[in-house]
Amino acid sequence: MPPLQPLTRHDALASWSEFLPTLASYAGARNHVQTGHGNVSRLGASIRFRTLTEDEIIQTTLERHTFRAAEKWLQEVCWRRYWKGWLEMRPQVWSQWRRRIRSLQQTLPAETLARAEAVTAARSGVACMDRIARELVDTGYLHNHARMWWASFWIHAEQLPWELGADFFFRHLLDADPASNTLSWRWVAGLQTAGKAYLVRLSNIEKYAPDYLAADVSGADRIADGVVTAHVPEDFCDVTKLTPPQYPTSFHQNTVRTGLWLHPDDLAPESGPLSGLAPAAIAGCISDRVYRGVYRLSSQRIDSLHTVIRDGLARAAAHYAAPAVVVDSEDPVQGLGAWAGDHALSEVVAFAPMVGPIHDMVPRLRQHLASIGTRLTLIRRPSDQIALDFSTAGFFPFWQKMSSHLSTPSQQ
């Protein structure tokens, strides 16, 4: 079996090749938590970093299966794009969540912080929930059902702030995506869709993950059916819809010296609107100081970022026949500026990052590059723009538009 969570493109393609023939059984099998997770794709990290893109997954899916047979799988692939589109129009939800984490860490009572620490350290007293917490820390992965059960336990049973639980997931999940992680936690809490909090039930775990209960059922009475009731927290996020920035969806090479900046929001420049670029130099930035100091990511998560960035750079160097380097800098903006200066670049081109850590640094990077005479140009994949245009309401209106788009012959 390929790695549990493939990070390089080579391993991602191997996992995808193995999983693709099984898609006919995906809809019926996906909810079960199985040893090794062979009933689900385990491609979350690959899709999150785009070592494997949604576009090629959708294309190969529809070459092998009918739309109807693969619809549930296609929905799951597109959920991330929907969440990204939703957050792109409400970037303040991300920034307010980040500020709220810092505020809670400084203002919560010591006993609440101690309880939060105990639950994340798998000392909640509910054995199946503690098993999930250990699995997350040990592997950097959780089945989607396990994510929802644990988040619901944290919010509604333990009555701990959703923001800190989402931070725990963000620090450990290798596929942690700013939009999917933040908004999924808000959904479980009952904030994303009013009146629809998700409640953990023991019978659900017994049905879909009996192995979680096989060795130890201690504390299970705390999540027995009907025991956990909704504890919808106060919403500190402003969800006013804003107009997202507009980026070109194509790039026409000019005569100035151009560099390609690769970042973890999209590590597949060899496909899409930047495939024909002729860069003089390529760079990807790594900053363990930011990873550890700002976001407090786990060592396993940091290692995964090193792996995907280096893999993306190696592929880009081969595709473009241009030198590719890792910029290892305490300050990514200064590091990328030094790289642009060393290569006398007049322009740096990159995929437009979605709302999240990379997006947060863009204004300062743009200003710094301008100060040394370098223009920053951001490009959006056409398919991302389509998904963004479809993300103006709930998921099902989004899917109605997306399914019509994907099922037309020109999109297959």
C-alpha positions as CSV (number, residue, x, y, z in Angstrom):
1,M,0.0,0.0,0.0
2,P,1.3,3.5,-0.8
3,P,2.1,5.9,2.1
4,L,-0.8,6.8,4.4
5,Q,-0.5,10.4,3.3
6,P,1.6,10.7,0.2
7,L,3.4,14.0,0.0
8,T,5.6,13.8,-3.1
9,R,3.9,13.8,-6.5
10,H,5.3,10.4,-7.3
11,D,3.7,8.8,-4.2
12,A,0.5,10.8,-4.7
13,L,0.1,9.4,-8.3
14,A,0.7,5.9,-7.0
15,S,-2.0,6.3,-4.3
16,W,-4.4,7.8,-6.9
17,S,-3.7,5.0,-9.3
18,E,-4.6,2.5,-6.6
19,F,-7.7,4.3,-5.5
20,L,-9.2,5.3,-8.8
21,P,-10.6,1.8,-9.7
22,T,-12.4,1.6,-6.3
23,L,-14.4,4.8,-6.8
24,A,-17.6,2.8,-7.5
25,S,-17.7,1.7,-3.9
26,Y,-16.6,5.0,-2.4
27,A,-20.0,6.4,-1.6
28,G,-21.0,3.4,0.4
29,A,-17.7,2.8,2.2
30,R,-16.4,6.2,2.9
31,N,-18.0,6.7,6.3
32,H,-16.3,3.7,7.9
33,V,-13.1,4.2,9.8
34,Q,-10.9,1.2,8.7
35,T,-7.4,0.2,9.6
36,G,-5.1,1.8,7.0
37,H,-8.0,3.9,5.7
38,G,-8.0,2.0,2.4
39,N,-11.7,2.9,1.8
40,V,-10.8,6.6,1.4
41,S,-8.2,8.3,-0.8
42,R,-5.8,9.6,1.8
43,L,-5.0,12.3,-0.7
44,G,-5.9,15.3,1.5
45,A,-2.4,16.5,1.8
46,S,-1.7,16.0,-1.9
47,I,-4.7,18.1,-2.8
48,R,-4.1,20.7,-0.2
49,F,-0.6,21.4,-1.5
50,R,-1.5,20.6,-5.1
51,T,1.2,18.0,-5.6
52,L,-1.9,16.5,-7.3
53,T,-4.4,19.0,-8.5
54,E,-8.2,18.9,-8.3
55,D,-8.3,19.5,-12.1
56,E,-6.4,16.3,-13.0
57,I,-8.2,14.2,-10.3
58,I,-11.6,15.3,-11.8
59,Q,-10.4,14.7,-15.3
60,T,-9.1,11.2,-14.7
61,T,-12.2,10.4,-12.6
62,L,-14.5,11.2,-15.4
63,E,-12.4,9.4,-18.0
64,R,-12.8,6.2,-15.9
65,H,-16.3,6.6,-14.3
66,T,-19.6,8.1,-15.1
67,F,-20.5,11.3,-13.4
68,R,-23.4,9.7,-11.6
69,A,-21.2,6.8,-10.2
70,A,-18.5,9.2,-9.1
71,E,-20.7,12.1,-7.9
72,K,-20.1,11.6,-4.1
73,W,-16.4,11.5,-4.7
74,L,-16.4,14.6,-6.9
75,Q,-18.4,16.4,-4.2
76,E,-15.8,15.6,-1.6
77,V,-13.0,16.8,-4.0
78,C,-14.9,20.1,-4.5
79,W,-15.7,20.8,-0.9
80,R,-12.2,22.2,-0.3
81,R,-12.7,24.6,-3.3
82,Y,-16.1,25.6,-1.9
83,W,-14.7,26.4,1.5
84,K,-11.8,28.3,-0.1
85,G,-14.3,30.4,-2.1
86,W,-16.4,31.1,1.0
87,L,-13.4,32.3,3.0
88,E,-12.0,34.3,0.0
89,M,-15.0,36.5,0.3
90,R,-14.7,36.7,4.1
91,P,-11.0,36.9,4.8
92,Q,-11.7,38.5,8.2
93,V,-13.0,35.2,9.5
94,W,-9.4,33.8,9.2
95,S,-7.7,36.8,10.7
96,Q,-10.2,37.1,13.6
97,W,-9.8,33.4,14.4
98,R,-6.0,33.8,14.6
99,R,-6.4,36.8,16.9
100,R,-9.0,35.0,19.0
101,I,-6.5,32.1,19.6
102,R,-4.0,34.5,21.1
103,S,-6.6,36.3,23.2
104,L,-8.0,33.0,24.6
105,Q,-4.5,31.8,25.6
106,Q,-4.0,35.0,27.5
107,T,-7.4,35.4,29.2
108,L,-8.9,32.0,29.8
109,P,-8.9,30.7,33.4
110,A,-6.0,28.5,34.3
111,E,-8.2,25.5,34.9
112,T,-9.8,25.9,31.4
113,L,-6.4,26.0,29.8
114,A,-5.4,23.0,31.8
115,R,-8.4,21.0,30.7
116,A,-7.8,21.9,27.1
117,E,-4.2,20.7,27.5
118,A,-5.4,17.4,29.0
119,V,-7.9,16.8,26.3
120,T,-5.4,17.4,23.5
121,A,-2.9,15.2,25.4
122,A,-5.4,12.3,25.3
123,R,-6.2,12.5,28.9
124,S,-9.9,13.4,28.7
125,G,-11.1,10.2,30.3
126,V,-13.2,9.2,27.3
127,A,-11.0,6.4,25.8
128,C,-12.3,6.6,22.2
129,M,-11.8,10.4,22.1
130,D,-8.3,10.0,23.6
131,R,-7.5,7.4,20.9
132,I,-8.4,9.9,18.2
133,A,-6.2,12.6,19.8
134,R,-3.3,10.2,19.9
135,E,-3.8,9.1,16.3
136,L,-3.8,12.7,15.2
137,V,-0.5,13.5,17.0
138,D,1.1,10.3,16.0
139,T,0.1,10.2,12.3
140,G,-0.9,13.8,11.3
141,Y,-4.1,12.2,9.9
142,L,-7.7,11.6,10.9
143,H,-10.6,10.1,9.0
144,N,-13.2,12.8,8.4
145,H,-15.7,11.2,10.7
146,A,-13.1,11.1,13.5
147,R,-12.4,14.8,13.0
148,M,-16.1,15.6,13.4
149,W,-16.6,13.3,16.4
150,W,-13.6,14.8,18.2
151,A,-14.5,18.4,17.4
152,S,-18.0,17.8,18.6
153,F,-16.7,16.3,21.8
154,W,-14.4,19.3,22.4
155,I,-17.1,21.9,21.7
156,H,-20.3,20.4,23.0
157,A,-19.2,17.8,25.6
158,E,-16.1,19.6,27.0
159,Q,-17.5,23.0,26.2
160,L,-14.0,24.3,25.3
161,P,-13.5,27.1,22.8
162,W,-13.8,25.9,19.2
163,E,-10.9,28.2,18.2
164,L,-8.4,26.3,20.4
165,G,-9.6,23.0,19.1
166,A,-9.3,24.2,15.5
167,D,-5.8,25.4,16.3
168,F,-4.9,21.9,17.6
169,F,-6.0,20.4,14.3
170,F,-4.2,23.1,12.3
171,R,-0.9,22.4,14.1
172,H,-1.0,18.6,13.6
173,L,-3.0,17.7,10.5
174,L,-0.7,17.3,7.5
175,D,-3.5,18.3,5.2
176,A,-4.6,21.3,7.3
177,D,-6.1,23.9,5.0
178,P,-7.0,27.3,6.4
179,A,-10.5,27.3,4.9
180,S,-11.5,23.7,5.4
181,N,-10.2,23.5,8.9
182,T,-11.5,26.8,10.2
183,L,-14.9,26.5,8.6
184,S,-15.5,22.9,9.4
185,W,-14.9,23.6,13.1
186,R,-17.4,26.5,12.8
187,W,-19.9,24.1,11.2
188,V,-19.5,21.6,14.0
189,A,-20.0,24.4,16.6
190,G,-23.2,25.5,14.9
191,L,-21.9,28.8,13.8
192,Q,-21.4,28.2,10.1
193,T,-24.9,27.1,9.4
194,A,-27.3,28.4,12.0
195,G,-29.2,25.7,14.0
196,K,-27.0,22.9,12.6
197,A,-24.5,22.0,15.3
198,Y,-23.0,18.5,14.9
199,L,-23.4,16.3,17.9
200,V,-21.2,13.2,18.6
201,R,-23.2,10.0,19.3
202,L,-21.9,6.8,20.7
203,S,-24.1,4.7,18.3
204,N,-22.4,6.5,15.3
205,I,-19.0,5.5,16.5
206,E,-20.2,1.9,17.2
207,K,-21.5,1.7,13.7
208,Y,-18.7,3.3,11.8
209,A,-15.6,2.9,14.0
210,P,-16.0,-0.1,16.3
211,D,-12.2,-0.5,16.6
212,Y,-12.1,2.8,18.5
213,L,-14.2,1.1,21.2
214,A,-12.8,-2.5,21.0
215,A,-10.0,-2.1,23.6
216,D,-11.4,0.4,26.1
217,V,-14.9,1.8,26.5
218,S,-14.2,3.8,29.6
219,G,-16.0,7.2,29.6
220,A,-18.2,6.2,26.7
221,D,-21.3,7.1,28.8
222,R,-20.3,10.8,28.4
223,I,-21.1,10.5,24.7
224,A,-24.0,8.2,24.8
225,D,-26.9,9.0,22.5
226,G,-28.8,12.0,23.8
227,V,-26.3,12.9,26.5
228,V,-24.3,15.5,24.4
229,T,-26.4,18.6,23.7
230,A,-25.6,21.6,21.6
231,H,-23.4,24.2,23.3
232,V,-23.3,26.8,20.5
233,P,-20.7,29.4,21.4
234,E,-20.8,33.1,20.8
235,D,-19.6,34.0,17.4
236,F,-16.8,36.5,17.5
237,C,-16.3,36.5,13.7
238,D,-17.7,39.1,11.3
239,V,-19.1,37.1,8.4
240,T,-19.9,40.1,6.2
241,K,-19.3,39.1,2.5
242,L,-16.6,41.2,0.8
243,T,-15.5,41.5,-2.8
244,P,-12.5,39.2,-3.3
245,P,-9.5,40.4,-5.2
246,Q,-9.4,39.8,-8.9
247,Y,-6.4,38.1,-10.6
248,P,-5.6,37.3,-14.2
249,T,-6.1,33.7,-15.1
250,S,-3.4,33.6,-17.8
251,F,0.2,34.9,-18.0
252,H,2.0,36.1,-21.1
253,Q,5.7,36.0,-20.9
254,N,7.5,39.3,-21.5
255,T,11.2,40.1,-22.0
256,V,12.1,41.1,-18.4
257,R,13.9,38.7,-16.1
258,T,11.2,36.8,-14.3
259,G,11.3,34.5,-11.3
260,L,8.8,31.9,-10.2
261,W,7.9,31.8,-6.5
262,L,6.5,28.5,-5.4
263,H,4.5,28.3,-2.1
264,P,2.5,25.5,-0.4
265,D,-0.9,26.7,-1.7
266,D,0.0,25.4,-5.2
267,L,3.0,23.3,-6.0
268,A,2.1,22.2,-9.5
269,P,3.3,25.0,-11.7
270,E,4.0,22.6,-14.6
271,S,0.3,22.3,-15.2
272,G,-2.1,25.2,-15.7
273,P,-1.6,28.9,-16.7
274,L,2.1,29.0,-15.6
275,S,3.2,25.9,-17.5
276,G,4.7,28.0,-20.3
277,L,6.6,30.4,-18.1
278,A,10.3,30.9,-18.9
279,P,11.7,31.8,-15.4
280,A,15.3,32.8,-14.9
281,A,15.1,31.4,-11.4
282,I,12.7,29.6,-9.1
283,A,12.4,29.7,-5.3
284,G,10.3,28.2,-2.5
285,C,10.6,29.6,1.0
286,I,10.9,27.7,4.2
287,S,10.8,29.4,7.6
288,D,10.9,27.2,10.6
289,R,10.8,30.3,12.8
290,V,7.4,31.1,11.4
291,Y,6.2,27.5,11.5
292,R,7.2,27.0,15.1
293,G,7.0,30.5,16.5
294,V,3.9,31.9,14.9
295,Y,1.8,28.8,14.1
296,R,3.4,26.4,16.6
297,L,3.2,23.6,14.1
298,S,4.2,20.1,15.1
299,S,7.6,18.7,14.0
300,Q,5.8,16.2,11.7
301,R,3.8,19.0,10.1
302,I,6.9,21.1,9.5
303,D,8.7,18.1,8.0
304,S,5.8,17.6,5.6
305,L,6.1,21.3,4.5
306,H,9.8,20.7,3.8
307,T,9.0,17.6,1.8
308,V,6.3,19.1,-0.4
309,I,8.2,22.3,-1.1
310,R,11.4,20.5,-2.0
311,D,9.4,18.1,-4.2
312,G,7.7,21.0,-6.0
313,L,11.0,22.8,-6.6
314,A,12.6,19.6,-8.0
315,R,9.7,19.2,-10.5
316,A,9.8,22.9,-11.4
317,A,13.5,22.8,-12.0
318,A,13.1,19.9,-14.4
319,H,10.1,21.3,-16.2
320,Y,11.5,24.8,-16.7
321,A,15.2,23.9,-16.9
322,A,15.9,26.7,-14.5
323,P,17.8,26.8,-11.2
324,A,15.5,26.2,-8.2
325,V,16.4,27.0,-4.6
326,V,15.0,26.7,-1.1
327,V,15.1,30.1,0.6
328,D,15.5,29.2,4.2
329,S,14.9,32.4,6.1
330,E,13.7,33.6,9.5
331,D,11.8,36.3,7.6
332,P,10.3,34.9,4.3
333,V,9.8,38.4,2.9
334,Q,13.4,39.4,3.4
335,G,14.6,36.0,2.1
336,L,12.5,36.2,-1.1
337,G,13.6,39.8,-1.6
338,A,17.3,38.8,-1.3
339,W,16.7,36.0,-3.8
340,A,15.0,38.4,-6.3
341,G,17.9,40.8,-5.9
342,D,20.6,38.2,-6.3
343,H,19.0,37.2,-9.6
344,A,18.3,40.7,-10.8
345,L,14.6,39.9,-11.3
346,S,12.3,42.5,-12.6
347,E,9.2,40.4,-11.9
348,V,8.2,37.6,-9.6
349,V,5.3,35.4,-10.7
350,A,3.3,33.1,-8.4
351,F,-0.1,31.5,-8.1
352,A,-2.4,33.7,-6.1
353,P,-2.5,32.2,-2.6
354,M,-5.9,31.7,-1.0
355,V,-6.7,33.2,2.4
356,G,-4.3,31.9,5.0
357,P,-0.6,32.2,6.1
358,I,0.8,32.8,2.6
359,H,-1.9,35.3,1.7
360,D,-1.2,37.2,4.9
361,M,2.4,37.9,3.8
362,V,1.6,39.1,0.3
363,P,1.1,42.8,1.1
364,R,4.4,43.1,2.8
365,L,6.1,41.0,0.1
366,R,4.7,43.1,-2.6
367,Q,5.8,46.3,-0.9
368,H,9.3,44.9,-0.2
369,L,9.8,43.7,-3.8
370,A,8.6,47.1,-5.2
371,S,11.2,48.8,-3.0
372,I,14.0,46.9,-4.9
373,G,12.3,47.4,-8.3
374,T,10.6,44.1,-8.7
375,R,7.0,43.6,-9.6
376,L,4.9,40.8,-8.0
377,T,2.4,39.3,-10.3
378,L,-0.2,36.8,-9.0
379,I,-2.1,34.4,-11.3
380,R,-5.3,32.5,-10.5
381,R,-6.1,29.1,-12.1
382,P,-9.2,29.4,-14.3
383,S,-10.8,26.5,-12.4
384,D,-10.2,28.3,-9.1
385,Q,-11.9,31.4,-10.4
386,I,-14.9,29.3,-11.6
387,A,-15.2,27.7,-8.1
388,L,-15.0,31.1,-6.5
389,D,-17.7,32.5,-8.7
390,F,-19.9,29.5,-7.7
391,S,-19.3,29.9,-3.9
392,T,-21.6,32.8,-3.3
393,A,-24.2,30.8,-1.2
394,G,-24.3,27.4,0.5
395,F,-22.6,24.2,-0.7
396,F,-25.7,22.8,-2.4
397,P,-26.3,25.8,-4.7
398,F,-22.5,25.7,-5.3
399,W,-22.7,22.0,-6.2
400,Q,-25.7,22.5,-8.5
401,K,-23.6,24.9,-10.5
402,M,-20.4,22.9,-10.3
403,S,-22.0,19.6,-11.2
404,S,-23.6,21.2,-14.3
405,H,-20.2,22.6,-15.2
406,L,-18.3,19.3,-14.6
407,S,-20.8,17.1,-16.4
408,T,-20.7,19.1,-19.6
409,P,-18.6,17.3,-22.3
410,S,-16.2,20.2,-22.7
411,Q,-15.2,19.8,-19.1
412,Q,-14.4,16.1,-19.3
